[in-house]
Amino acid sequence: MSLSGCPLHGPEPFYSPVDTSISQRRFVGAAEKIAYRSAFAPEEWLCRSDVVSNDHLLIVRATMAAGDSHPFHNHPTREEVIYVLSGRAEQWVGRQKRELSAGDVAFIPMGEVHGTYNPYAEPLVFLAILSPANAPEPSMVDVSSQEPWCSLREASKP
């Protein structure tokens, strides 16, 4: 199908050739993502300043092995959304606990203590979406050794 003479696009193709510079990148594939092994899980950064020219969002895909966790912490300068792609999570937001599975979301307001645990047999894969991208430090504060957080999970068991 030819688009020449198309009133919306004219004789030029309406697609742009691939520009691999970060400032012009609009798609992120396997070659562009940033792989990183944090203390909690292998991560694939899909949206941050060394991947795309972003101002507001950070997106990371994490794969948490069975038995691993990102213990109780908070982000004093960012809000976060956790979206489960596969597996199950024992997700805490404040003192509330839910089991999340594929398609479920947890919203964590700025400064709210939360933790993601995988006590299940299968890996947990999720997206963490944080905003703003260029927030002041500290970006994360570990509170897992402080009360009530260090004993909250044990106290919640039946």
MITORSE-564341 format. One record per atom (N, C-alpha, C): residue number from 1; atom name; x, y, z. Coordinates in steps of 0.1 Angstrom, whole numbers. Atoms other than C-alpha are relative to their C-alpha. Layout:
// MITORSE-564341
(pt NUM,CA,(X,Y,Z))
...
This chain:
// MITORSE-564341
(pt 1,N,(9,-12,0))
(pt 1,CA,(0,0,0))
(pt 1,C,(9,12,0))
(pt 2,N,(-8,-12,1))
(pt 2,CA,(15,33,-10))
(pt 2,C,(-7,12,7))
(pt 3,N,(5,-11,-7))
(pt 3,CA,(10,64,11))
(pt 3,C,(2,13,-8))
(pt 4,N,(-3,-13,7))
(pt 4,CA,(22,89,-16))
(pt 4,C,(-13,7,-3))
(pt 5,N,(12,-8,3))
(pt 5,CA,(-3,116,-20))
(pt 5,C,(-10,0,12))
(pt 6,N,(8,1,-12))
(pt 6,CA,(-18,108,14))
(pt 6,C,(-1,14,6))
(pt 7,N,(1,-14,-5))
(pt 7,CA,(-31,142,28))
(pt 7,C,(6,1,14))
(pt 8,N,(-6,-1,-13))
(pt 8,CA,(-19,133,63))
(pt 8,C,(15,-1,0))
(pt 9,N,(-14,4,-1))
(pt 9,CA,(15,120,55))
(pt 9,C,(9,5,-12))
(pt 10,N,(-8,-5,12))
(pt 10,CA,(25,133,20))
(pt 10,C,(8,-12,-6))
(pt 11,N,(-7,10,6))
(pt 11,CA,(50,114,0))
(pt 11,C,(11,-6,9))
(pt 12,N,(-10,5,-9))
(pt 12,CA,(74,108,29))
(pt 12,C,(-6,-11,9))
(pt 13,N,(5,10,-9))
(pt 13,CA,(72,77,50))
(pt 13,C,(-4,6,14))
(pt 14,N,(4,-6,-12))
(pt 14,CA,(54,84,83))
(pt 14,C,(7,-7,12))
(pt 15,N,(-8,5,-11))
(pt 15,CA,(78,64,104))
(pt 15,C,(14,6,0))
(pt 16,N,(-13,-6,-1))
(pt 16,CA,(112,76,116))
(pt 16,C,(10,-12,1))
(pt 17,N,(-10,10,-2))
(pt 17,CA,(144,56,113))
(pt 17,C,(4,-1,15))
(pt 18,N,(-4,1,-14))
(pt 18,CA,(158,43,146))
(pt 18,C,(11,9,4))
(pt 19,N,(-10,-8,-5))
(pt 19,CA,(178,68,166))
(pt 19,C,(4,-6,14))
(pt 20,N,(-4,7,-12))
(pt 20,CA,(198,51,193))
(pt 20,C,(5,9,12))
(pt 21,N,(-4,-9,-11))
(pt 21,CA,(207,82,213))
(pt 21,C,(-10,0,11))
(pt 22,N,(9,0,-12))
(pt 22,CA,(192,83,248))
(pt 22,C,(-10,11,-1))
(pt 23,N,(9,-11,0))
(pt 23,CA,(177,117,242))
(pt 23,C,(-12,-2,-10))
(pt 24,N,(10,2,10))
(pt 24,CA,(157,104,212))
(pt 24,C,(-6,-14,1))
(pt 25,N,(5,14,-2))
(pt 25,CA,(150,68,224))
(pt 25,C,(-14,0,4))
(pt 26,N,(14,1,-4))
(pt 26,CA,(113,60,225))
(pt 26,C,(-4,-14,3))
(pt 27,N,(3,14,-2))
(pt 27,CA,(115,22,227))
(pt 27,C,(12,-6,7))
(pt 28,N,(-11,6,-8))
(pt 28,CA,(136,1,251))
(pt 28,C,(-2,-15,-2))
(pt 29,N,(0,15,2))
(pt 29,CA,(145,-35,241))
(pt 29,C,(11,-6,8))
(pt 30,N,(-10,8,-8))
(pt 30,CA,(169,-61,254))
(pt 30,C,(14,7,-1))
(pt 31,N,(-13,-7,2))
(pt 31,CA,(199,-41,240))
(pt 31,C,(1,13,8))
(pt 32,N,(-1,-13,-7))
(pt 32,CA,(190,-9,258))
(pt 32,C,(-3,0,15))
(pt 33,N,(3,1,-14))
(pt 33,CA,(178,-20,292))
(pt 33,C,(13,-1,8))
(pt 34,N,(-12,1,-9))
(pt 34,CA,(203,-18,321))
(pt 34,C,(-2,-12,10))
(pt 35,N,(1,11,-9))
(pt 35,CA,(208,-51,339))
(pt 35,C,(8,3,12))
(pt 36,N,(-7,-4,-13))
(pt 36,CA,(218,-48,376))
(pt 36,C,(-4,-11,10))
(pt 37,N,(4,9,-10))
(pt 37,CA,(219,-72,405))
(pt 37,C,(0,8,13))
(pt 38,N,(1,-7,-13))
(pt 38,CA,(207,-54,436))
(pt 38,C,(1,-11,11))
(pt 39,N,(-1,9,-11))
(pt 39,CA,(209,-69,471))
(pt 39,C,(-13,-8,1))
(pt 40,N,(13,6,-2))
(pt 40,CA,(172,-80,467))
(pt 40,C,(-3,-9,-12))
(pt 41,N,(5,7,12))
(pt 41,CA,(168,-93,431))
(pt 41,C,(8,5,-12))
(pt 42,N,(-5,-5,13))
(pt 42,CA,(182,-92,396))
(pt 42,C,(-10,10,-6))
(pt 43,N,(9,-11,5))
(pt 43,CA,(168,-60,380))
(pt 43,C,(3,3,-14))
(pt 44,N,(-1,-5,14))
(pt 44,CA,(162,-47,345))
(pt 44,C,(-6,14,0))
(pt 45,N,(5,-14,0))
(pt 45,CA,(160,-9,344))
(pt 45,C,(-5,3,-14))
(pt 46,N,(7,-3,13))
(pt 46,CA,(136,1,316))
(pt 46,C,(-2,14,-2))
(pt 47,N,(2,-15,1))
(pt 47,CA,(132,38,323))
(pt 47,C,(7,6,12))
(pt 48,N,(-7,-9,-9))
(pt 48,CA,(158,59,340))
(pt 48,C,(9,8,-9))
(pt 49,N,(-6,-9,8))
(pt 49,CA,(181,86,328))
(pt 49,C,(11,-5,-9))
(pt 50,N,(-10,6,9))
(pt 50,CA,(208,63,313))
(pt 50,C,(-6,-9,-10))
(pt 51,N,(7,8,10))
(pt 51,CA,(181,45,293))
(pt 51,C,(-8,8,-9))
(pt 52,N,(8,-10,8))
(pt 52,CA,(158,72,281))
(pt 52,C,(1,14,6))
(pt 53,N,(0,-13,-5))
(pt 53,CA,(155,109,285))
(pt 53,C,(-13,3,8))
(pt 54,N,(12,-1,-8))
(pt 54,CA,(130,109,314))
(pt 54,C,(2,11,11))
(pt 55,N,(0,-10,-10))
(pt 55,CA,(120,135,339))
(pt 55,C,(-8,-5,12))
(pt 56,N,(10,3,-10))
(pt 56,CA,(92,118,359))
(pt 56,C,(-1,-14,5))
(pt 57,N,(3,14,-3))
(pt 57,CA,(92,80,359))
(pt 57,C,(13,-8,1))
(pt 58,N,(-10,11,0))
(pt 58,CA,(116,52,369))
(pt 58,C,(-8,-13,-1))
(pt 59,N,(7,13,1))
(pt 59,CA,(106,17,359))
(pt 59,C,(11,-11,0))
(pt 60,N,(-9,12,-1))
(pt 60,CA,(124,-15,369))
(pt 60,C,(-8,-13,1))
(pt 61,N,(6,13,-1))
(pt 61,CA,(115,-51,363))
(pt 61,C,(9,-8,9))
(pt 62,N,(-7,8,-9))
(pt 62,CA,(126,-73,392))
(pt 62,C,(-4,-14,0))
(pt 63,N,(3,15,-1))
(pt 63,CA,(128,-111,394))
(pt 63,C,(5,-5,13))
(pt 64,N,(-4,4,-13))
(pt 64,CA,(128,-122,430))
(pt 64,C,(-2,-15,2))
(pt 65,N,(0,15,-2))
(pt 65,CA,(137,-158,437))
(pt 65,C,(-8,-4,12))
(pt 66,N,(7,6,-12))
(pt 66,CA,(117,-180,461))
(pt 66,C,(8,2,13))
(pt 67,N,(-7,-3,-13))
(pt 67,CA,(126,-170,497))
(pt 67,C,(6,13,1))
(pt 68,N,(-7,-13,-1))
(pt 68,CA,(140,-136,488))
(pt 68,C,(-10,11,3))
(pt 69,N,(9,-11,-4))
(pt 69,CA,(126,-102,498))
(pt 69,C,(7,13,-2))
(pt 70,N,(-5,-13,-1))
(pt 70,CA,(130,-65,497))
(pt 70,C,(-6,5,13))
(pt 71,N,(6,-3,-13))
(pt 71,CA,(125,-59,534))
(pt 71,C,(-5,14,2))
(pt 72,N,(7,-13,-3))
(pt 72,CA,(106,-30,550))
(pt 72,C,(10,11,-2))
(pt 73,N,(-7,-12,3))
(pt 73,CA,(118,3,537))
(pt 73,C,(-10,11,-4))
(pt 74,N,(8,-10,5))
(pt 74,CA,(105,36,525))
(pt 74,C,(8,9,-10))
(pt 75,N,(-6,-10,9))
(pt 75,CA,(111,62,498))
(pt 75,C,(-5,13,4))
(pt 76,N,(5,-13,-6))
(pt 76,CA,(109,96,515))
(pt 76,C,(-3,10,-11))
(pt 77,N,(2,-11,10))
(pt 77,CA,(109,115,482))
(pt 77,C,(-7,-6,-13))
(pt 78,N,(6,6,12))
(pt 78,CA,(91,91,458))
(pt 78,C,(-13,-8,4))
(pt 79,N,(10,10,-1))
(pt 79,CA,(58,73,454))
(pt 79,C,(3,-11,-9))
(pt 80,N,(-3,12,7))
(pt 80,CA,(57,38,440))
(pt 80,C,(-12,-8,-3))
(pt 81,N,(10,10,3))
(pt 81,CA,(35,14,422))
(pt 81,C,(7,-13,-3))
(pt 82,N,(-5,13,3))
(pt 82,CA,(42,-23,422))
(pt 82,C,(-10,-8,-8))
(pt 83,N,(9,7,9))
(pt 83,CA,(27,-43,394))
(pt 83,C,(5,-14,-2))
(pt 84,N,(-5,13,1))
(pt 84,CA,(30,-81,395))
(pt 84,C,(-3,-6,-14))
(pt 85,N,(1,6,13))
(pt 85,CA,(37,-98,362))
(pt 85,C,(-2,-15,1))
(pt 86,N,(2,14,-2))
(pt 86,CA,(40,-134,374))
(pt 86,C,(5,-4,14))
(pt 87,N,(-3,5,-13))
(pt 87,CA,(43,-154,406))
(pt 87,C,(-9,7,10))
(pt 88,N,(8,-6,-11))
(pt 88,CA,(30,-142,440))
(pt 88,C,(9,8,9))
(pt 89,N,(-7,-9,-10))
(pt 89,CA,(41,-115,465))
(pt 89,C,(-8,1,13))
(pt 90,N,(6,-4,-13))
(pt 90,CA,(35,-111,502))
(pt 90,C,(4,15,0))
(pt 91,N,(-3,-14,1))
(pt 91,CA,(32,-73,499))
(pt 91,C,(-6,7,12))
(pt 92,N,(4,-8,-11))
(pt 92,CA,(31,-50,528))
(pt 92,C,(0,15,-4))
(pt 93,N,(0,-15,1))
(pt 93,CA,(21,-13,527))
(pt 93,C,(-5,5,13))
(pt 94,N,(3,-3,-14))
(pt 94,CA,(23,1,561))
(pt 94,C,(-2,-13,8))
(pt 95,N,(3,12,-8))
(pt 95,CA,(8,-25,585))
(pt 95,C,(-10,-9,-7))
(pt 96,N,(10,8,7))
(pt 96,CA,(-15,-39,558))
(pt 96,C,(8,-10,-9))
(pt 97,N,(-6,11,8))
(pt 97,CA,(-6,-72,541))
(pt 97,C,(-10,-6,-10))
(pt 98,N,(8,6,10))
(pt 98,CA,(-19,-86,509))
(pt 98,C,(8,-10,-8))
(pt 99,N,(-7,8,10))
(pt 99,CA,(-10,-115,486))
(pt 99,C,(-4,5,-13))
(pt 100,N,(2,-5,14))
(pt 100,CA,(-6,-102,451))
(pt 100,C,(4,-11,-9))
(pt 101,N,(-4,10,11))
(pt 101,CA,(-5,-123,420))
(pt 101,C,(-1,8,-13))
(pt 102,N,(-1,-7,14))
(pt 102,CA,(-3,-115,382))
(pt 102,C,(-11,9,-2))
(pt 103,N,(10,-10,2))
(pt 103,CA,(-22,-84,374))
(pt 103,C,(-3,9,11))
(pt 104,N,(3,-8,-12))
(pt 104,CA,(-24,-70,409))
(pt 104,C,(10,11,2))
(pt 105,N,(-8,-12,-2))
(pt 105,CA,(-11,-36,419))
(pt 105,C,(0,4,15))
(pt 106,N,(-1,-7,-13))
(pt 106,CA,(1,-20,452))
(pt 106,C,(4,14,-3))
(pt 107,N,(-4,-15,0))
(pt 107,CA,(2,18,455))
(pt 107,C,(7,3,13))
(pt 108,N,(-8,-4,-12))
(pt 108,CA,(28,31,480))
(pt 108,C,(2,15,-1))
(pt 109,N,(-2,-15,-1))
(pt 109,CA,(25,68,489))
(pt 109,C,(14,3,4))
(pt 110,N,(-13,-5,-4))
(pt 110,CA,(56,88,493))
(pt 110,C,(2,-1,15))
(pt 111,N,(-4,1,-14))
(pt 111,CA,(73,80,526))
(pt 111,C,(-6,-12,7))
(pt 112,N,(6,11,-7))
(pt 112,CA,(51,50,534))
(pt 112,C,(9,-13,0))
(pt 113,N,(-8,12,-2))
(pt 113,CA,(69,19,548))
(pt 113,C,(-7,-11,-7))
(pt 114,N,(5,12,8))
(pt 114,CA,(65,-12,526))
(pt 114,C,(11,-10,-1))
(pt 115,N,(-9,11,2))
(pt 115,CA,(81,-45,519))
(pt 115,C,(-6,-10,-9))
(pt 116,N,(5,11,10))
(pt 116,CA,(79,-72,492))
(pt 116,C,(8,-12,3))
(pt 117,N,(-6,13,-4))
(pt 117,CA,(85,-108,502))
(pt 117,C,(-5,-11,-9))
(pt 118,N,(3,11,8))
(pt 118,CA,(85,-140,482))
(pt 118,C,(2,-13,8))
(pt 119,N,(-1,12,-8))
(pt 119,CA,(78,-169,506))
(pt 119,C,(-5,-12,-8))
(pt 120,N,(6,11,8))
(pt 120,CA,(64,-190,477))
(pt 120,C,(11,-8,-8))
(pt 121,N,(-10,9,6))
(pt 121,CA,(81,-218,457))
(pt 121,C,(4,6,-14))
(pt 122,N,(-3,-5,14))
(pt 122,CA,(80,-199,423))
(pt 122,C,(6,14,1))
(pt 123,N,(-5,-14,0))
(pt 123,CA,(99,-167,413))
(pt 123,C,(-11,10,-1))
(pt 124,N,(10,-11,0))
(pt 124,CA,(81,-134,416))
(pt 124,C,(6,10,-10))
(pt 125,N,(-4,-10,10))
(pt 125,CA,(84,-110,386))
(pt 125,C,(-9,12,1))
(pt 126,N,(9,-12,-1))
(pt 126,CA,(71,-74,390))
(pt 126,C,(7,12,-5))
(pt 127,N,(-5,-13,3))
(pt 127,CA,(75,-39,378))
(pt 127,C,(-2,9,12))
(pt 128,N,(1,-10,-9))
(pt 128,CA,(83,-12,402))
(pt 128,C,(1,14,-7))
(pt 129,N,(1,-13,7))
(pt 129,CA,(73,23,389))
(pt 129,C,(0,10,11))
(pt 130,N,(-1,-10,-10))
(pt 130,CA,(85,52,409))
(pt 130,C,(0,14,-6))
(pt 131,N,(0,-14,5))
(pt 131,CA,(81,90,406))
(pt 131,C,(1,9,12))
(pt 132,N,(-7,-5,12))
(pt 132,CA,(96,115,404))
(pt 132,C,(13,-7,-2))
(pt 133,N,(-13,6,3))
(pt 133,CA,(127,102,387))
(pt 133,C,(12,8,7))
(pt 134,N,(-11,-8,-5))
(pt 134,CA,(149,131,399))
(pt 134,C,(-2,5,14))
(pt 135,N,(3,-4,-14))
(pt 135,CA,(140,131,435))
(pt 135,C,(12,2,8))
(pt 136,N,(-12,-2,-9))
(pt 136,CA,(164,143,462))
(pt 136,C,(2,-12,8))
(pt 137,N,(-3,11,-9))
(pt 137,CA,(182,118,484))
(pt 137,C,(-5,3,14))
(pt 138,N,(-2,14,3))
(pt 138,CA,(177,97,503))
(pt 138,C,(-11,-6,-9))
(pt 139,N,(10,6,8))
(pt 139,CA,(159,76,477))
(pt 139,C,(-6,-12,7))
(pt 140,N,(6,11,-7))
(pt 140,CA,(154,47,500))
(pt 140,C,(6,0,14))
(pt 141,N,(-4,1,-14))
(pt 141,CA,(156,42,538))
(pt 141,C,(-4,-14,5))
(pt 142,N,(2,13,-5))
(pt 142,CA,(159,7,552))
(pt 142,C,(-5,1,15))
(pt 143,N,(5,0,-14))
(pt 143,CA,(137,3,584))
(pt 143,C,(-2,-14,5))
(pt 144,N,(3,14,-3))
(pt 144,CA,(137,-35,585))
(pt 144,C,(5,-5,14))
(pt 145,N,(-6,4,-13))
(pt 145,CA,(157,-37,617))
(pt 145,C,(-7,8,12))
(pt 146,N,(7,-8,-11))
(pt 146,CA,(134,-12,636))
(pt 146,C,(-14,-5,3))
(pt 147,N,(14,4,-4))
(pt 147,CA,(102,-19,655))
(pt 147,C,(-9,11,-6))
(pt 148,N,(6,13,-1))
(pt 148,CA,(75,-25,646))
(pt 148,C,(3,-9,-12))
(pt 149,N,(-2,7,13))
(pt 149,CA,(88,-36,612))
(pt 149,C,(8,-13,1))
(pt 150,N,(-8,12,-2))
(pt 150,CA,(113,-62,624))
(pt 150,C,(-8,-12,5))
(pt 151,N,(8,12,-5))
(pt 151,CA,(86,-83,641))
(pt 151,C,(-14,0,-6))
(pt 152,N,(14,-1,5))
(pt 152,CA,(55,-74,621))
(pt 152,C,(-4,-13,-8))
(pt 153,N,(4,12,8))
(pt 153,CA,(56,-104,597))
(pt 153,C,(-2,-12,9))
(pt 154,N,(2,12,-9))
(pt 154,CA,(61,-129,625))
(pt 154,C,(-13,1,8))
(pt 155,N,(12,-2,-8))
(pt 155,CA,(33,-113,645))
(pt 155,C,(-13,-2,-8))
(pt 156,N,(12,2,9))
(pt 156,CA,(9,-116,615))
(pt 156,C,(-3,-14,-3))
(pt 157,N,(2,15,3))
(pt 157,CA,(13,-154,612))
(pt 157,C,(-11,-5,9))
(pt 158,N,(11,6,-9))
(pt 158,CA,(-17,-174,624))
(pt 158,C,(5,-10,10))
